[in-house]
Amino acid sequence: MMNLIEIRESFWQATSASASIGIMSHIEPDGDGFAASLALQELLRARGYQSEVVVDEGDLGRFAHLMGAAKLTTYSSSISYEMLVVMDCNSYDRLGDRAELVQKAGKLFLLDHHIPEGRLIETDCSFIDKSFATVGLILFETFREDILVLDEAARIQVGNCLYTTILNDTNNFVNANTNPDVFRYAAEITELGIKPHELYKAFFLNQSSGEMRYVGQSLATIELHLDGRILVLYSDLAMQEENHIQADSIMSITRYVQGVKDIEGIVYLREDAPGEFKVSMRSVHLDVNKVARKYGGGGHRSASGCQVKGELEEVRRQILSDLAEQLHSN
């Protein structure tokens, strides 16, 4: 694995030699991987290089304030890139169908801050360090000198995206990964000319009435399991249809219940298709990443997710059984 100085040197050498550049993150794009992708695209644009951020179909409206001049392309099997950058992900299991792009790429770069897991993406140009709170901060540390000399508009656009990665992965500085380095990076990024209060409002306080009804209906399903130690809630397709929304337009509902007292873990089950659930887990004490990896998912020890097929009761029973094993072993 390269160090960041080597990554930067190799990156700019490969950029100048590549006719096509793609950037992508994991499935279910979030405010770290996707916002970091937008930041890198803006840096490339300011240096005179065109690129595409590759996404799956879905609602990215919650990132509208960051996507002014962004060039996105929806994945299809017909596209490929001479140079591909993968961020916030180190496993083929987290790329979905877009894993094919990795196989076809001429030059591959990977930046990530997750524990290596599953079917690892192999590349000579990679940097994985879980001590970084976000992949956006790895990007900033790598290209700091390039970012600081951008013109004001480009510098602020990159800064907006990088600060959003902090908002996302620290949940506005309340998660356990909020350490002195996070505040130092936040200060540096703020000095790029951004307005943190506006970014907070745009990222966390921009939901429609239908989206808020959906959140409320999901919160109304709260149940406690395993002697009151695990909180479970869910949302189903009927809630989406009733409120005329797409579930992936909603910021993670787990953030609304992370302050509940006297529990050791949270499980949120979101039905995305008949018999298919996105499972989000949070815990300060349990290794929820271990559970997520069992189903081909991943993330961090205290915050992870996966996709599980089955009916609601079946999926809930499976996940609770896995968490019960951890509770008994602790």
N, C-alpha and C positions, 0 to 999 in steps of 0.2 A: 504493500500500500504506500502511496506517495505521501509526502508532507504537502502542506498548502502552498508553499513556494513552488514546488515542482508541479503541482496541479495548475497553478496560474500560468507558469511558463509553457507547459504542454498545451493548455487550453488555447492560448492566443496563437501558438504555432499551428494547431489543428484548425482553428477558426479561419486563418488566412488561407489555408490549403483546401477548404471544404466548399463545395458548390451549394450544399444544402445542409441546414442545421435544424434539428428538432429538439424540443425540450418537453419533458413530461414528468409527472409525479405518479403517485399510486392511484388506484381506483377510489371513488368517492373523494374527489379533491377537497382539500381543506385549506384553512387560512395560513398554513405553513407551506406545504409543498406547492400549492397552486400560486400563492402570492410570491413565493420565492422564484417560481418559474417566470412570472411576469416581471419581476425585478431583473432577472438575468436577460430576458428579452429586451428590456429597455436599455440595459447596459450595452448589449450588442448593437442595438439600433443606433445608439449615440456614437458608437465606434464605426458605423457604416456597414454593419452586417445585418442581413435579413434572416429571420428565423421564424419558426412556427411552434406554438405551444399546442401539443397534441392532447385532446380531451376525449372523453366518451360523451355520448348523448346525455343530457341532464340540464337542470336549471342552475345556472351560475349567477343568477341575479344578485345574490348577496355580495358579489364581488364587483358589481357594476362601477363603483366609485374608483376602482383600481384599473379598469380595463379600457380607458380612453382610446389609446392607439394600439391596443393589443391585437396581434394577429393569431387567431385560434384556428385550428383545423380539427374536425371530428375524425376520429380514427377510422380507417378502412384498410383492408389487407393490401390495397394497391399502392400505399405510400411507403416510402423508405427515405433514409437520410444518410448522407456521407458521414455526418457527425451527429451524435445523439447524446443529450445530457439527461440523466435520470436523477431526480432529487426526492429526498424524504422517503426513500424506499431502497431496500437492498435485496429483495427476494422476488423472483419471478411470480410467486404466488400472489403478490400484491399488485401486479400489473394487469391482470385479466388478459383479454385478447391482445392488448398492446405489447405483451411479452415478445411477440413476433418482431416488433421493431428493433428490439435489442439484438436479436439474431441476425438481422439484415444490416445493422449499422456498420459503417466502415471504421469509425473511431467512436469509442464509447467512454463517457465520463460519468462518474457516480459520486454524489455527495449525499451523506445521510448521517442521522444522529440516533438511529435505532439500534438495538442489539441485533447482530446478524442472526438470521433465522430462516428456516425453510430452505427452499431451493435458491441458494445464493447466486446473485448475478456476478459473473466473473469478468473482471476487466483490469487491465494494468493501470488505468487512470482512475483510481478511486480514493475516497477519503471518508471513513466512517469513524465518528467519535461521539459516543453517547454523553460525554460531558457537556456538550453544547445543548442549550435548551431548545433550539430550533435549527432547522437546516438553513433558514434565512440568515442566522448569525454565522454559520460556516461560510455562506456566500459572502457576507460582509467582511469577515476576517480574511478571506482569500483575495477579494478584489477591492479592498479598502482604498488603496492608492489610485485605482482607476475610477472609483466612484467619486472621490473627493475633487477630482478635476473636471467632472462633468459640468455642462452649463446648468444654470439654475433650475430650469424646468425638468430636465432629465434627472438631476440630482434629487429633486423633491419627489418625482415619480418613483424612483428607486427607493428612496427613504420611506415613502408611504407604504410600499409593498413590504419592505423589511420590517417596519414597525408592526405591521399587521401580523407577521409571523410570530412576533412576541405576544401580541394580544391573544392570538389563537392558542398557542401551546402553553402559555402561563395562565390562560383564562383571566386576562387583565391583572396579572401579577398576584394571583392568589393560589396557584398550584404549588406543589412542593418543589418544583424545579426553579422557582423564583429565588435566585441566589445573587450575591454581589455582582457577579459578571453580567447577569441579565440587566441590572440597573445601569451598569457602566455602558453596556452596549446601547441600551435605550437612550441614555444621555447623548452618546455620540451620534446616533441616528437622528435624534431630535435636532441636533445642531446642523443637520443637512438642510433644515428649513421647513420641516414638516410641522403640522399642528395636531398633536396627540389627541386633544379633546374632540376634534372633528373626526378623526379616524375611529375613536371609540364609539361615537354616536353612529357613524356610518356602518360600522361592523356589528355592533351589538344592539342598536336601538332603531332598526329600520324595518321592522316586521309589519305586515299588513294585518288588518283586523281578522281576516280568515286564518292567517298563520297563528295569531295569538289564540284564537278559538281552538285551533288544532293542538297547541301547546296545553291549553287548559283541559281539553278532553283527555289528553295523554296523562296529565297529572292526576286526573280523577280516577285513573286505573291503579294508583299506587297500592301495593300490598307488601306486607312484611313476611319474610320466610326465614326458615332455619333459626327458630327461636328469636325472631325479630332482628337478626343480625344482617340480613340482606334485603335491601329494598328493590322491588321489581315494579316496573311500569311498562306499558306498551302503547303502540298506536297501530291502527289497521288501515286497510285500504278504504273502508267506508268513511273514516274520518277525513281522508284526503279528498274523496269525492264530495262529501258534504260541504267542505270548506273551499273547494275549487283550487287546490294547491298541489304542488309536487313536494313530496316529503324532503327531497334533497335541497329545497330552498330554505329549510329551517336550520338555524344554528343548533348544534347538539343539545337535545332536551336534557341530557344529564346535568348540564350546568345549573338547571333550575332546582335540582335536588341535592347538590353536593354539600349543602349546609345542614342537612337533616341530622339531628342528634342521635347518638347511641346506635349507630349502624356501622358495619364494617365493610360494606360493599354495595354497589349499585349496578343493576342490570336493566338496560333499556332495550326492548325488542320492537323493532320497526318493520312492519310488513311492507315490502317493496313490490312483491308480486304474489299471486296466490301460492301459499305454501313456501314462501321464501322470506326470511327475516334477516335484517341487519342487526347484529347484536353488539351493543356498546356496553363496556364494563368499566367501572371506576372503583378504586379502593386505595386507601392509604396503607393498609396492612397486608393485603393479599397480593399474590403475583397473578394478576388477571391476564397478563401476556401469555402465561403458561396455558391457560384455558383457551385463549384465542388461537394460539398456534395449533392446538389439537384439531381445529376446524379450518386450517389453512389461512388464518388471519394473523394479526400481529399488532405491534405498537410498542408500548412501554410497560414496565412492570405495574405501574399504577393506573394506566389508561390504555385500553386495547379494544379491538373490535374484530368481528369476523362475520361471515355469511353462513347461515345454517338453514337447511331445508327441513320442512315439516310443518305440522299444525302448531298453533300457538301453545297449547298445553304440552305437547311433546317437546318443543324447543325449550320452553321454560323449565320443564322437568330435567332435561339433559344438562342445561347450564347450571341449574341449582345443584344437581348431583356432583358436577365437577367442582363447584365452589365449596360444597360440603366437605369434600376430601381435603381441601386446603384448610378449612376451618378446624378440622379434626387434627391436622398435622401441626398446626401452629400452637 
